[in-house]
Amino acid sequence: MSIYQFSATTIQGVEQSLDQYEDRVLLIVNTASKCGFTPQYNELQELYELYKDKGFTVLGFPTNQFMNQEPGTNQDIQEFCQLNYGVSFPMFEKVDVNGNQAHPLFNYLTEHEKGFLGSKTIKWNFTKFLIDKQGEVVGRYAPTTSPLSLKNDIEKLL
């Protein structure tokens, strides 16, 4: 099994199979617009622009599960990301990343790459999962990890 067995709804409301990202290195991130880590959108966009032509994509999944830091509609989120950070990488509709209503993709990610002290739970916004070209989870990074600090890990997979 890999992430290619999952689908997700884009922020524009279109159901999309993740198998369209086969043979690409991915960085999957749960995001929020009103978080102290929100400026990481700048670095995520920078990574995307730097490596998109080499087979890399960032996938953003907004969530409102952490202190209501993503209260807007999908349209609000899309506009905020484009206007404030120039986000052009794929964004998906708002999802839960923990609990009974968690998106199946995040259940898969957290099962395959556990966090601090072996915890499956995502603790905060901007947790990052690095995916290789075969759709396998190869890394999990804390919200405090700068996206640009992942360049070496990304380049090894490209």
C-alpha positions as a LaTeX table, in Angstrom:
\begin{tabular}{lrrr}
\hline
Residue & $x$ (\AA) & $y$ (\AA) & $z$ (\AA) \\
\hline
Met1 & 0.00 & 0.00 & 0.00 \\
Ser2 & 1.08 & 3.59 & $-0.68$ \\
Ile3 & $-0.48$ & 7.04 & $-0.64$ \\
Tyr4 & $-1.58$ & 6.39 & $-4.23$ \\
Gln5 & $-4.55$ & 4.37 & $-2.94$ \\
Phe6 & $-6.09$ & 7.55 & $-1.52$ \\
Ser7 & $-7.98$ & 10.44 & $-2.98$ \\
Ala8 & $-8.73$ & 13.88 & $-1.61$ \\
Thr9 & $-10.90$ & 16.81 & $-2.57$ \\
Thr10 & $-9.03$ & 19.84 & $-3.89$ \\
Ile11 & $-9.69$ & 23.22 & $-2.38$ \\
Gln12 & $-11.75$ & 23.93 & $-5.53$ \\
Gly13 & $-14.03$ & 20.96 & $-4.69$ \\
Val14 & $-12.75$ & 18.39 & $-7.20$ \\
Glu15 & $-12.13$ & 14.82 & $-6.03$ \\
Gln16 & $-8.60$ & 13.84 & $-7.05$ \\
Ser17 & $-6.75$ & 10.54 & $-6.84$ \\
Leu18 & $-3.29$ & 10.89 & $-5.36$ \\
Asp19 & $-2.01$ & 8.42 & $-7.97$ \\
Gln20 & $-1.60$ & 11.44 & $-10.26$ \\
Tyr21 & 1.48 & 12.24 & $-8.15$ \\
Glu22 & 3.13 & 8.90 & $-8.88$ \\
Asp23 & 6.88 & 9.20 & $-9.53$ \\
Arg24 & 7.02 & 12.55 & $-7.71$ \\
Val25 & 8.55 & 13.35 & $-4.34$ \\
Leu26 & 5.89 & 14.92 & $-2.12$ \\
Leu27 & 5.80 & 16.98 & 1.03 \\
Ile28 & 2.36 & 16.67 & 2.62 \\
Val29 & 1.63 & 19.37 & 5.20 \\
Asn30 & $-1.35$ & 20.12 & 7.43 \\
Thr31 & $-1.73$ & 23.89 & 7.32 \\
Ala32 & $-3.58$ & 26.76 & 9.00 \\
Ser33 & $-3.96$ & 30.47 & 8.19 \\
Lys34 & $-3.95$ & 31.87 & 11.73 \\
Cys35 & $-1.04$ & 29.96 & 13.27 \\
Gly36 & 2.36 & 31.13 & 14.43 \\
Phe37 & 3.81 & 28.81 & 11.79 \\
Thr38 & 1.68 & 30.22 & 8.94 \\
Pro39 & 4.70 & 32.11 & 7.49 \\
Gln40 & 6.06 & 28.66 & 6.57 \\
Tyr41 & 3.86 & 29.01 & 3.48 \\
Asn42 & 6.68 & 31.21 & 2.12 \\
Glu43 & 9.26 & 28.42 & 2.47 \\
Leu44 & 6.86 & 25.74 & 1.22 \\
Gln45 & 6.23 & 27.83 & $-1.89$ \\
Glu46 & 9.98 & 28.41 & $-2.30$ \\
Leu47 & 10.65 & 24.65 & $-2.13$ \\
Tyr48 & 7.86 & 24.00 & $-4.62$ \\
Glu49 & 9.23 & 26.53 & $-7.11$ \\
Leu50 & 12.79 & 25.29 & $-6.65$ \\
Tyr51 & 12.03 & 21.60 & $-7.29$ \\
Lys52 & 8.69 & 21.34 & $-9.12$ \\
Asp53 & 10.37 & 20.86 & $-12.49$ \\
Lys54 & 12.56 & 18.12 & $-11.00$ \\
Gly55 & 9.66 & 15.99 & $-9.78$ \\
Phe56 & 8.64 & 17.53 & $-6.43$ \\
Thr57 & 5.27 & 18.77 & $-5.20$ \\
Val58 & 3.95 & 20.21 & $-1.94$ \\
Leu59 & 0.40 & 19.19 & $-0.98$ \\
Gly60 & $-1.32$ & 21.43 & 1.57 \\
Phe61 & $-4.18$ & 20.18 & 3.75 \\
Pro62 & $-5.77$ & 22.89 & 5.90 \\
Thr63 & $-7.17$ & 21.80 & 9.26 \\
Asn64 & $-9.09$ & 23.62 & 11.97 \\
Gln65 & $-8.32$ & 21.04 & 14.67 \\
Phe66 & $-5.73$ & 23.09 & 16.56 \\
Met67 & $-7.26$ & 25.99 & 18.51 \\
Asn68 & $-9.53$ & 26.95 & 15.57 \\
Gln69 & $-6.62$ & 28.41 & 13.61 \\
Glu70 & $-8.25$ & 27.67 & 10.24 \\
Pro71 & $-11.81$ & 28.98 & 10.65 \\
Gly72 & $-12.45$ & 30.12 & 7.07 \\
Thr73 & $-14.14$ & 28.43 & 4.15 \\
Asn74 & $-12.11$ & 26.64 & 1.51 \\
Gln75 & $-12.47$ & 29.72 & $-0.71$ \\
Asp76 & $-11.27$ & 31.97 & 2.13 \\
Ile77 & $-8.25$ & 29.71 & 2.66 \\
Gln78 & $-7.37$ & 29.63 & $-1.04$ \\
Glu79 & $-7.60$ & 33.40 & $-1.36$ \\
Phe80 & $-5.55$ & 33.95 & 1.81 \\
Cys81 & $-2.78$ & 31.61 & 0.63 \\
Gln82 & $-2.58$ & 33.12 & $-2.84$ \\
Leu83 & $-2.78$ & 36.77 & $-1.75$ \\
Asn84 & $-0.45$ & 36.59 & 1.24 \\
Tyr85 & 2.04 & 33.88 & 0.22 \\
Gly86 & 1.66 & 33.39 & $-3.53$ \\
Val87 & 0.83 & 29.73 & $-2.99$ \\
Ser88 & 0.64 & 27.88 & $-6.29$ \\
Phe89 & 1.18 & 24.32 & $-5.04$ \\
Pro90 & $-1.90$ & 22.08 & $-4.73$ \\
Met91 & $-4.15$ & 22.79 & $-1.78$ \\
Phe92 & $-6.95$ & 20.53 & $-0.63$ \\
Glu93 & $-10.16$ & 21.15 & 1.25 \\
Lys94 & $-10.11$ & 21.49 & 5.01 \\
Val95 & $-9.79$ & 18.09 & 6.73 \\
Asp96 & $-9.39$ & 16.57 & 10.16 \\
Val97 & $-5.95$ & 15.03 & 10.70 \\
Asn98 & $-6.70$ & 13.34 & 14.05 \\
Gly99 & $-9.63$ & 11.50 & 15.60 \\
Asn100 & $-12.60$ & 9.56 & 14.30 \\
Gln101 & $-13.17$ & 11.96 & 11.40 \\
Ala102 & $-9.53$ & 12.09 & 10.31 \\
His103 & $-8.96$ & 11.90 & 6.57 \\
Pro104 & $-7.83$ & 8.35 & 5.71 \\
Leu105 & $-4.62$ & 9.74 & 4.17 \\
Phe106 & $-3.58$ & 11.16 & 7.54 \\
Asn107 & $-4.41$ & 7.89 & 9.29 \\
Tyr108 & $-2.06$ & 6.20 & 6.82 \\
Leu109 & 0.68 & 8.82 & 7.20 \\
Thr110 & 0.67 & 8.71 & 10.99 \\
Glu111 & 0.57 & 4.92 & 11.05 \\
His112 & 3.66 & 4.72 & 8.85 \\
Glu113 & 5.69 & 7.53 & 10.37 \\
Lys114 & 5.13 & 8.11 & 14.04 \\
Gly115 & 5.99 & 11.30 & 15.85 \\
Phe116 & 7.72 & 12.11 & 19.12 \\
Leu117 & 7.92 & 9.12 & 21.49 \\
Gly118 & 6.13 & 6.93 & 18.94 \\
Ser119 & 2.93 & 8.95 & 18.97 \\
Lys120 & 0.67 & 8.70 & 15.93 \\
Thr121 & $-1.21$ & 11.88 & 16.82 \\
Ile122 & $-0.40$ & 15.04 & 14.92 \\
Lys123 & 0.32 & 17.60 & 17.63 \\
Trp124 & 0.01 & 20.88 & 15.71 \\
Asn125 & $-0.29$ & 22.68 & 12.38 \\
Phe126 & 2.51 & 22.38 & 9.82 \\
Thr127 & 3.53 & 18.81 & 10.60 \\
Lys128 & 5.26 & 17.62 & 7.44 \\
Phe129 & 5.45 & 14.18 & 5.81 \\
Leu130 & 8.03 & 13.43 & 3.10 \\
Ile131 & 6.95 & 10.88 & 0.50 \\
Asp132 & 9.26 & 9.13 & $-1.98$ \\
Lys133 & 8.55 & 8.48 & $-5.68$ \\
Gln134 & 6.96 & 5.12 & $-4.82$ \\
Gly135 & 4.38 & 6.78 & $-2.55$ \\
Glu136 & 6.03 & 5.59 & 0.68 \\
Val137 & 6.34 & 7.76 & 3.77 \\
Val138 & 10.05 & 8.30 & 4.45 \\
Gly139 & 10.05 & 11.17 & 6.95 \\
Arg140 & 7.98 & 13.12 & 9.44 \\
Tyr141 & 8.99 & 16.57 & 10.59 \\
Ala142 & 7.77 & 18.69 & 13.48 \\
Pro143 & 5.91 & 21.98 & 12.98 \\
Thr144 & 9.02 & 23.81 & 14.18 \\
Thr145 & 11.11 & 22.31 & 11.36 \\
Ser146 & 11.79 & 24.90 & 8.68 \\
Pro147 & 10.66 & 23.64 & 5.27 \\
Leu148 & 13.91 & 24.90 & 3.69 \\
Ser149 & 15.89 & 22.71 & 6.09 \\
Leu150 & 14.45 & 19.70 & 4.20 \\
Lys151 & 16.31 & 20.51 & 0.96 \\
Asn152 & 18.93 & 17.76 & 1.42 \\
Asp153 & 16.28 & 15.13 & 2.21 \\
Ile154 & 14.27 & 16.17 & $-0.84$ \\
Glu155 & 17.29 & 16.23 & $-3.15$ \\
Lys156 & 18.29 & 12.69 & $-2.10$ \\
Leu157 & 14.86 & 11.44 & $-3.20$ \\
Leu158 & 14.83 & 13.34 & $-6.49$ \\
\hline
\end{tabular}
